[in-house]
Amino acid sequence: MPSPARTQGASIAVNEMLMVMLAFLVVLGTLLAIRESDPYRKLISLSLLVGGIIPFIVDRGLLDVAVAVALIFPLSTIFLLMACPEGGQ
């Protein structure tokens, strides 16, 4: 059976690796949202951005804010899709 100190060190390494991957997701979503001109692709990029940000909000203990973001972002996406022209340009 592994010692508790050993498993605690492993979980810290996994948590740090997860934070790095989520930060990469946020940066990737930001750069793609800046680069894209097609509104539909921009919405996908913004979804990557929000998907990476929500775990950081939860990590800080702001669960009410995370729930609000999780509810508001899909609704705003629906409204933005309704406002986009049919061809996407």
N, CA, C and O atoms as a Tinker XYZ file with bonds, in Angstrom:
   356  protein
     1  N      0.848000   -1.179000    0.000000    73     2
     2  CA     0.000000    0.000000    0.000000    64     1     3
     3  C      0.894000    1.242000    0.000000    63     2     4     5
     4  O      1.802000    1.344000    0.825000    81     3
     5  N      0.650000    2.190000   -0.916000    73     3     6
     6  CA     1.487000    3.392000   -0.954000    64     5     7
     7  C      1.267000    4.260000    0.282000    63     6     8     9
     8  O      0.189000    4.278000    0.877000    81     7
     9  N      2.303000    4.961000    0.634000    73     7    10
    10  CA     2.202000    5.828000    1.807000    64     9    11
    11  C      1.371000    7.065000    1.468000    63    10    12    13
    12  O      1.322000    7.477000    0.309000    81    11
    13  N      0.712000    7.666000    2.478000    73    11    14
    14  CA    -0.121000    8.848000    2.210000    64    13    15
    15  C      0.674000   10.020000    1.636000    63    14    16    17
    16  O      0.156000   10.777000    0.815000    81    15
    17  N      1.928000   10.175000    2.064000    73    15    18
    18  CA     2.737000   11.277000    1.537000    64    17    19
    19  C      3.010000   11.086000    0.047000    63    18    20    21
    20  O      3.052000   12.052000   -0.715000    81    19
    21  N      3.192000    9.839000   -0.356000    73    19    22
    22  CA     3.476000    9.555000   -1.755000    64    21    23
    23  C      2.245000    9.825000   -2.631000    63    22    24    25
    24  O      2.372000   10.403000   -3.711000    81    23
    25  N      1.069000    9.415000   -2.177000    73    23    26
    26  CA    -0.144000    9.647000   -2.958000    64    25    27
    27  C     -0.515000   11.122000   -2.977000    63    26    28    29
    28  O     -1.079000   11.605000   -3.959000    81    27
    29  N     -0.207000   11.840000   -1.907000    73    27    30
    30  CA    -0.499000   13.271000   -1.877000    64    29    31
    31  C      0.373000   14.003000   -2.888000    63    30    32    33
    32  O     -0.102000   14.910000   -3.573000    81    31
    33  N      1.624000   13.627000   -2.989000    73    31    34
    34  CA     2.513000   14.242000   -3.979000    64    33    35
    35  C      2.054000   13.956000   -5.396000    63    34    36    37
    36  O      2.156000   14.816000   -6.271000    81    35
    37  N      1.547000   12.749000   -5.627000    73    35    38
    38  CA     1.058000   12.392000   -6.962000    64    37    39
    39  C     -0.195000   13.180000   -7.316000    63    38    40    41
    40  O     -0.369000   13.594000   -8.462000    81    39
    41  N     -1.079000   13.391000   -6.322000    73    39    42
    42  CA    -2.297000   14.141000   -6.620000    64    41    43
    43  C     -1.988000   15.613000   -6.868000    63    42    44    45
    44  O     -2.667000   16.258000   -7.667000    81    43
    45  N     -0.979000   16.150000   -6.197000    73    43    46
    46  CA    -0.585000   17.544000   -6.452000    64    45    47
    47  C     -0.035000   17.672000   -7.865000    63    46    48    49
    48  O     -0.315000   18.653000   -8.554000    81    47
    49  N      0.747000   16.685000   -8.304000    73    47    50
    50  CA     1.291000   16.725000   -9.665000    64    49    51
    51  C      0.171000   16.642000  -10.702000    63    50    52    53
    52  O      0.216000   17.334000  -11.719000    81    51
    53  N     -0.829000   15.804000  -10.451000    73    51    54
    54  CA    -1.957000   15.683000  -11.383000    64    53    55
    55  C     -2.756000   16.986000  -11.404000    63    54    56    57
    56  O     -3.179000   17.433000  -12.470000    81    55
    57  N     -2.967000   17.598000  -10.234000    73    55    58
    58  CA    -3.703000   18.860000  -10.186000    64    57    59
    59  C     -2.968000   19.955000  -10.939000    63    58    60    61
    60  O     -3.584000   20.741000  -11.658000    81    59
    61  N     -1.643000   20.010000  -10.775000    73    59    62
    62  CA    -0.875000   21.029000  -11.493000    64    61    63
    63  C     -0.907000   20.784000  -12.997000    63    62    64    65
    64  O     -0.993000   21.728000  -13.781000    81    63
    65  N     -0.837000   19.513000  -13.400000    73    63    66
    66  CA    -0.899000   19.191000  -14.817000    64    65    67
    67  C     -2.276000   19.553000  -15.388000    63    66    68    69
    68  O     -2.374000   20.045000  -16.512000    81    67
    69  N     -3.326000   19.311000  -14.616000    73    67    70
    70  CA    -4.672000   19.667000  -15.051000    64    69    71
    71  C     -4.810000   21.182000  -15.204000    63    70    72    73
    72  O     -5.421000   21.653000  -16.163000    81    71
    73  N     -4.257000   21.936000  -14.281000    73    71    74
    74  CA    -4.321000   23.398000  -14.378000    64    73    75
    75  C     -3.566000   23.908000  -15.605000    63    74    76    77
    76  O     -4.005000   24.854000  -16.260000    81    75
    77  N     -2.442000   23.286000  -15.909000    73    75    78
    78  CA    -1.686000   23.689000  -17.100000    64    77    79
    79  C     -2.488000   23.388000  -18.365000    63    78    80    81
    80  O     -2.514000   24.203000  -19.287000    81    79
    81  N     -3.139000   22.234000  -18.419000    73    79    82
    82  CA    -3.951000   21.900000  -19.592000    64    81    83
    83  C     -5.145000   22.838000  -19.733000    63    82    84    85
    84  O     -5.494000   23.232000  -20.846000    81    83
    85  N     -5.778000   23.201000  -18.609000    73    83    86
    86  CA    -6.909000   24.132000  -18.675000    64    85    87
    87  C     -6.447000   25.527000  -19.089000    63    86    88    89
    88  O     -7.137000   26.216000  -19.840000    81    87
    89  N     -5.279000   25.941000  -18.600000    73    87    90
    90  CA    -4.743000   27.241000  -19.008000    64    89    91
    91  C     -4.438000   27.236000  -20.505000    63    90    92    93
    92  O     -4.671000   28.228000  -21.194000    81    91
    93  N     -3.916000   26.116000  -21.002000    73    91    94
    94  CA    -3.665000   26.004000  -22.435000    64    93    95
    95  C     -4.969000   26.100000  -23.217000    63    94    96    97
    96  O     -5.006000   26.715000  -24.283000    81    95
    97  N     -6.034000   25.504000  -22.705000    73    95    98
    98  CA    -7.343000   25.572000  -23.344000    64    97    99
    99  C     -7.855000   27.013000  -23.399000    63    98   100   101
   100  O     -8.421000   27.437000  -24.406000    81    99
   101  N     -7.655000   27.759000  -22.318000    73    99   102
   102  CA    -8.070000   29.163000  -22.281000    64   101   103
   103  C     -7.281000   29.978000  -23.303000    63   102   104   105
   104  O     -7.862000   30.770000  -24.045000    81   103
   105  N     -5.970000   29.789000  -23.344000    73   103   106
   106  CA    -5.134000   30.542000  -24.283000    64   105   107
   107  C     -5.483000   30.170000  -25.720000    63   106   108   109
   108  O     -5.569000   31.042000  -26.584000    81   107
   109  N     -5.684000   28.883000  -25.979000    73   107   110
   110  CA    -6.051000   28.436000  -27.319000    64   109   111
   111  C     -7.389000   29.033000  -27.755000    63   110   112   113
   112  O     -7.518000   29.511000  -28.882000    81   111
   113  N     -8.377000   29.006000  -26.870000    73   111   114
   114  CA    -9.675000   29.597000  -27.187000    64   113   115
   115  C     -9.582000   31.086000  -27.451000    63   114   116   117
   116  O    -10.252000   31.605000  -28.344000    81   115
   117  N     -8.750000   31.780000  -26.675000    73   115   118
   118  CA    -8.573000   33.219000  -26.865000    64   117   119
   119  C     -7.934000   33.524000  -28.216000    63   118   120   121
   120  O     -8.408000   34.388000  -28.955000    81   119
   121  N     -6.854000   32.808000  -28.532000    73   119   122
   122  CA    -6.160000   33.068000  -29.794000    64   121   123
   123  C     -7.035000   32.720000  -31.000000    63   122   124   125
   124  O     -7.028000   33.437000  -32.000000    81   123
   125  N     -7.782000   31.628000  -30.908000    73   123   126
   126  CA    -8.670000   31.270000  -32.017000    64   125   127
   127  C     -9.829000   32.258000  -32.158000    63   126   128   129
   128  O    -10.254000   32.555000  -33.274000    81   127
   129  N    -10.341000   32.767000  -31.039000    73   127   130
   130  CA   -11.424000   33.756000  -31.112000    64   129   131
   131  C    -10.934000   35.054000  -31.742000    63   130   132   133
   132  O    -11.684000   35.715000  -32.460000    81   131
   133  N     -9.698000   35.419000  -31.484000    73   131   134
   134  CA    -9.134000   36.627000  -32.096000    64   133   135
   135  C     -8.923000   36.411000  -33.593000    63   134   136   137
   136  O     -9.176000   37.310000  -34.395000    81   135
   137  N     -8.464000   35.226000  -33.965000    73   135   138
   138  CA    -8.100000   34.933000  -35.348000    64   137   139
   139  C     -9.303000   34.716000  -36.256000    63   138   140   141
   140  O     -9.269000   35.120000  -37.418000    81   139
   141  N    -10.348000   34.099000  -35.765000    73   139   142
   142  CA   -11.484000   33.720000  -36.611000    64   141   143
   143  C    -12.355000   34.919000  -36.972000    63   142   144   145
   144  O    -12.578000   35.819000  -36.163000    81   143
   145  N    -12.841000   34.901000  -38.214000    73   143   146
   146  CA   -13.784000   35.940000  -38.636000    64   145   147
   147  C    -15.189000   35.361000  -38.831000    63   146   148   149
   148  O    -16.176000   36.095000  -38.799000    81   147
   149  N    -15.271000   34.043000  -39.033000    73   147   150
   150  CA   -16.566000   33.383000  -39.184000    64   149   151
   151  C    -17.249000   33.321000  -37.817000    63   150   152   153
   152  O    -16.662000   32.803000  -36.867000    81   151
   153  N    -18.472000   33.836000  -37.697000    73   151   154
   154  CA   -19.128000   33.875000  -36.384000    64   153   155
   155  C    -19.329000   32.500000  -35.748000    63   154   156   157
   156  O    -19.257000   32.370000  -34.526000    81   155
   157  N    -19.579000   31.482000  -36.559000    73   155   158
   158  CA   -19.798000   30.142000  -36.004000    64   157   159
   159  C    -18.506000   29.569000  -35.419000    63   158   160   161
   160  O    -18.519000   28.971000  -34.344000    81   159
   161  N    -17.414000   29.751000  -36.118000    73   159   162
   162  CA   -16.118000   29.284000  -35.593000    64   161   163
   163  C    -15.701000   30.093000  -34.375000    63   162   164   165
   164  O    -15.074000   29.568000  -33.456000    81   163
   165  N    -16.053000   31.366000  -34.374000    73   163   166
   166  CA   -15.734000   32.198000  -33.210000    64   165   167
   167  C    -16.498000   31.714000  -31.975000    63   166   168   169
   168  O    -15.959000   31.736000  -30.869000    81   167
   169  N    -17.746000   31.280000  -32.155000    73   167   170
   170  CA   -18.514000   30.743000  -31.029000    64   169   171
   171  C    -17.901000   29.457000  -30.492000    63   170   172   173
   172  O    -17.907000   29.224000  -29.283000    81   171
   173  N    -17.374000   28.626000  -31.376000    73   171   174
   174  CA   -16.692000   27.408000  -30.927000    64   173   175
   175  C    -15.442000   27.781000  -30.137000    63   174   176   177
   176  O    -15.144000   27.159000  -29.117000    81   175
   177  N    -14.718000   28.783000  -30.599000    73   175   178
   178  CA   -13.520000   29.235000  -29.883000    64   177   179
   179  C    -13.880000   29.795000  -28.513000    63   178   180   181
   180  O    -13.185000   29.537000  -27.530000    81   179
   181  N    -14.953000   30.553000  -28.450000    73   179   182
   182  CA   -15.381000   31.092000  -27.160000    64   181   183
   183  C    -15.846000   29.979000  -26.227000    63   182   184   185
   184  O    -15.700000   30.090000  -25.010000    81   183
   185  N    -16.405000   28.908000  -26.786000    73   183   186
   186  CA   -16.786000   27.762000  -25.955000    64   185   187
   187  C    -15.568000   27.093000  -25.357000    63   186   188   189
   188  O    -15.601000   26.666000  -24.203000    81   187
   189  N    -14.483000   26.993000  -26.129000    73   187   190
   190  CA   -13.228000   26.476000  -25.574000    64   189   191
   191  C    -12.739000   27.364000  -24.433000    63   190   192   193
   192  O    -12.284000   26.875000  -23.400000    81   191
   193  N    -12.839000   28.651000  -24.634000    73   191   194
   194  CA   -12.406000   29.604000  -23.614000    64   193   195
   195  C    -13.210000   29.444000  -22.332000    63   194   196   197
   196  O    -12.634000   29.376000  -21.246000    81   195
   197  N    -14.521000   29.384000  -22.441000    73   195   198
   198  CA   -15.375000   29.246000  -21.253000    64   197   199
   199  C    -15.175000   27.885000  -20.602000    63   198   200   201
   200  O    -15.182000   27.772000  -19.377000    81   199
   201  N    -14.997000   26.844000  -21.426000    73   199   202
   202  CA   -14.745000   25.514000  -20.885000    64   201   203
   203  C    -13.460000   25.446000  -20.080000    63   202   204   205
   204  O    -13.359000   24.651000  -19.146000    81   203
   205  N    -12.489000   26.255000  -20.419000    73   203   206
   206  CA   -11.252000   26.294000  -19.652000    64   205   207
   207  C    -11.335000   27.189000  -18.435000    63   206   208   209
   208  O    -10.621000   26.973000  -17.457000    81   207
   209  N    -12.201000   28.197000  -18.482000    73   207   210
   210  CA   -12.288000   29.156000  -17.376000    64   209   211
   211  C    -13.135000   28.626000  -16.219000    63   210   212   213
   212  O    -12.817000   28.884000  -15.058000    81   211
   213  N    -14.195000   27.897000  -16.512000    73   211   214
   214  CA   -15.109000   27.445000  -15.457000    64   213   215
   215  C    -14.395000   26.628000  -14.369000    63   214   216   217
   216  O    -14.676000   26.848000  -13.191000    81   215
   217  N    -13.488000   25.699000  -14.703000    73   215   218
   218  CA   -12.792000   24.996000  -13.608000    64   217   219
   219  C    -11.952000   25.911000  -12.723000    63   218   220   221
   220  O    -11.817000   25.653000  -11.527000    81   219
   221  N    -11.386000   26.978000  -13.291000    73   219   222
   222  CA   -10.644000   27.934000  -12.464000    64   221   223
   223  C    -11.580000   28.661000  -11.502000    63   222   224   225
   224  O    -11.221000   28.917000  -10.353000    81   223
   225  N    -12.775000   28.992000  -11.973000    73   223   226
   226  CA   -13.760000   29.646000  -11.115000    64   225   227
   227  C    -14.179000   28.710000   -9.987000    63   226   228   229
   228  O    -14.301000   29.134000   -8.838000    81   227
   229  N    -14.398000   27.443000  -10.312000    73   227   230
   230  CA   -14.775000   26.458000   -9.298000    64   229   231
   231  C    -13.634000   26.246000   -8.306000    63   230   232   233
   232  O    -13.871000   26.096000   -7.107000    81   231
   233  N    -12.403000   26.234000   -8.800000    73   231   234
   234  CA   -11.242000   26.042000   -7.927000    64   233   235
   235  C    -11.131000   27.137000   -6.883000    63   234   236   237
   236  O    -10.669000   26.890000   -5.769000    81   235
   237  N    -11.548000   28.342000   -7.233000    73   235   238
   238  CA   -11.526000   29.453000   -6.279000    64   237   239
   239  C    -12.679000   29.399000   -5.283000    63   238   240   241
   240  O    -12.713000   30.179000   -4.331000    81   239
   241  N    -13.620000   28.488000   -5.493000    73   239   242
   242  CA   -14.739000   28.345000   -4.573000    64   241   243
   243  C    -15.933000   29.209000   -4.915000    63   242   244   245
   244  O    -16.852000   29.337000   -4.106000    81   243
   245  N    -15.939000   29.795000   -6.079000    73   243   246
   246  CA   -17.043000   30.664000   -6.492000    64   245   247
   247  C    -18.064000   29.854000   -7.283000    63   246   248   249
   248  O    -18.243000   30.059000   -8.483000    81   247
   249  N    -18.726000   28.937000   -6.596000    73   247   250
   250  CA   -19.652000   28.042000   -7.271000    64   249   251
   251  C    -20.865000   28.777000   -7.835000    63   250   252   253
   252  O    -21.387000   28.392000   -8.882000    81   251
   253  N    -21.315000   29.822000   -7.160000    73   251   254
   254  CA   -22.457000   30.573000   -7.675000    64   253   255
   255  C    -22.108000   31.260000   -8.991000    63   254   256   257
   256  O    -22.937000   31.322000   -9.899000    81   255
   257  N    -20.901000   31.771000   -9.095000    73   255   258
   258  CA   -20.468000   32.406000  -10.338000    64   257   259
   259  C    -20.318000   31.355000  -11.439000    63   258   260   261
   260  O    -20.681000   31.603000  -12.589000    81   259
   261  N    -19.783000   30.181000  -11.087000    73   259   262
   262  CA   -19.621000   29.118000  -12.071000    64   261   263
   263  C    -20.978000   28.652000  -12.606000    63   262   264   265
   264  O    -21.120000   28.392000  -13.801000    81   263
   265  N    -21.960000   28.550000  -11.730000    73   263   266
   266  CA   -23.299000   28.152000  -12.172000    64   265   267
   267  C    -23.893000   29.237000  -13.076000    63   266   268   269
   268  O    -24.523000   28.928000  -14.087000    81   267
   269  N    -23.692000   30.498000  -12.713000    73   267   270
   270  CA   -24.206000   31.592000  -13.542000    64   269   271
   271  C    -23.559000   31.580000  -14.927000    63   270   272   273
   272  O    -24.245000   31.747000  -15.935000    81   271
   273  N    -22.256000   31.385000  -14.976000    73   271   274
   274  CA   -21.567000   31.328000  -16.273000    64   273   275
   275  C    -22.051000   30.127000  -17.078000    63   274   276   277
   276  O    -22.269000   30.229000  -18.285000    81   275
   277  N    -22.219000   28.992000  -16.408000    73   275   278
   278  CA   -22.669000   27.784000  -17.099000    64   277   279
   279  C    -24.084000   27.949000  -17.642000    63   278   280   281
   280  O    -24.428000   27.309000  -18.636000    81   279
   281  N    -24.905000   28.776000  -17.029000    73   279   282
   282  CA   -26.260000   29.003000  -17.516000    64   281   283
   283  C    -26.333000   30.135000  -18.539000    63   282   284   285
   284  O    -27.080000   30.041000  -19.513000    81   283
   285  N    -25.577000   31.183000  -18.329000    73   283   286
   286  CA   -25.652000   32.356000  -19.206000    64   285   287
   287  C    -24.972000   32.118000  -20.551000    63   286   288   289
   288  O    -25.483000   32.554000  -21.583000    81   287
   289  N    -23.829000   31.435000  -20.556000    73   287   290
   290  CA   -23.096000   31.277000  -21.817000    64   289   291
   291  C    -23.889000   30.523000  -22.878000    63   290   292   293
   292  O    -23.931000   30.989000  -24.017000    81   291
   293  N    -24.523000   29.382000  -22.579000    73   291   294
   294  CA   -25.311000   28.728000  -23.637000    64   293   295
   295  C    -26.484000   29.577000  -24.125000    63   294   296   297
   296  O    -26.810000   29.560000  -25.312000    81   295
   297  N    -27.111000   30.310000  -23.224000    73   295   298
   298  CA   -28.216000   31.183000  -23.652000    64   297   299
   299  C    -27.716000   32.287000  -24.570000    63   298   300   301
   300  O    -28.352000   32.596000  -25.578000    81   299
   301  N    -26.586000   32.880000  -24.228000    73   299   302
   302  CA   -26.047000   33.935000  -25.092000    64   301   303
   303  C    -25.607000   33.351000  -26.433000    63   302   304   305
   304  O    -25.692000   34.027000  -27.458000    81   303
   305  N    -25.141000   32.113000  -26.437000    73   303   306
   306  CA   -24.772000   31.465000  -27.697000    64   305   307
   307  C    -25.994000   31.298000  -28.595000    63   306   308   309
   308  O    -25.916000   31.525000  -29.802000    81   307
   309  N    -27.107000   30.907000  -28.013000    73   307   310
   310  CA   -28.338000   30.759000  -28.800000    64   309   311
   311  C    -28.759000   32.097000  -29.394000    63   310   312   313
   312  O    -29.136000   32.163000  -30.564000    81   311
   313  N    -28.699000   33.172000  -28.593000    73   311   314
   314  CA   -29.068000   34.490000  -29.110000    64   313   315
   315  C    -28.107000   34.955000  -30.192000    63   314   316   317
   316  O    -28.534000   35.560000  -31.175000    81   315
   317  N    -26.825000   34.684000  -30.029000    73   315   318
   318  CA   -25.864000   35.071000  -31.056000    64   317   319
   319  C    -26.076000   34.280000  -32.344000    63   318   320   321
   320  O    -25.943000   34.831000  -33.437000    81   319
   321  N    -26.400000   33.008000  -32.226000    73   319   322
   322  CA   -26.672000   32.217000  -33.429000    64   321   323
   323  C    -27.914000   32.715000  -34.155000    63   322   324   325
   324  O    -27.965000   32.689000  -35.385000    81   323
   325  N    -28.907000   33.164000  -33.411000    73   323   326
   326  CA   -30.102000   33.722000  -34.050000    64   325   327
   327  C    -29.803000   35.040000  -34.734000    63   326   328   329
   328  O    -30.463000   35.388000  -35.713000    81   327
   329  N    -28.813000   35.788000  -34.237000    73   327   330
   330  CA   -28.473000   37.076000  -34.826000    64   329   331
   331  C    -27.564000   36.942000  -36.032000    63   330   332   333
   332  O    -27.479000   37.859000  -36.848000    81   331
   333  N    -26.873000   35.795000  -36.158000    73   331   334
   334  CA   -25.958000   35.605000  -37.301000    64   333   335
   335  C    -26.753000   35.370000  -38.577000    63   334   336   337
   336  O    -27.800000   34.723000  -38.559000    81   335
   337  N    -26.247000   35.901000  -39.677000    73   335   338
   338  CA   -26.907000   35.632000  -40.958000    64   337   339
   339  C    -26.756000   34.164000  -41.343000    63   338   340   341
   340  O    -25.895000   33.465000  -40.809000    81   339
   341  N    -27.588000   33.699000  -42.263000    73   339   342
   342  CA   -27.612000   32.286000  -42.637000    64   341   343
   343  C    -26.280000   31.794000  -43.196000    63   342   344   345
   344  O    -25.868000   30.676000  -42.887000    81   343
   345  N    -25.610000   32.580000  -43.993000    73   343   346
   346  CA   -24.360000   32.139000  -44.622000    64   345   347
   347  C    -23.169000   32.155000  -43.682000    63   346   348   349
   348  O    -22.121000   31.607000  -44.023000    81   347
   349  N    -23.293000   32.756000  -42.522000    73   347   350
   350  CA   -22.184000   32.835000  -41.590000    64   349   351
   351  C    -21.242000   33.994000  -41.849000    63   350   352   353
   352  O    -20.238000   34.146000  -41.152000    81   351
   353  N    -21.552000   34.814000  -42.842000    73   351   354
   354  CA   -20.682000   35.956000  -43.136000    64   353   355
   355  C    -21.397000   37.249000  -42.832000    63   354   356
   356  O    -20.830000   38.326000  -43.014000    81   355
